[in-house]
């Protein structure tokens, strides 16, 4: 179960916005859908899966340009999904 629900609630809109900014709109839409679904059924599988996919995209973006995604956002998302 996701233990850092409050952190995740604050982070998800920022993560979705950043995904859209780095042109990962499909993943942003999927994460958004999974988040709404999670709020309805409390099943975190999709949020965790898409959150981890977002982390991978952020890491790749940071390799190309360290300023593309804030290190703090990556770290906060990692903690929230742990």
Buried (B, 14 or more C-beta within 10 A) or exposed (E): EBEBBEBBEEBBEEBBEBBBEBEBEEBBBBBBEBBEBBEEEEEBEBBBBBBEBBBEBBEEBBEEEEEBBBEEBBEBBBEBBE
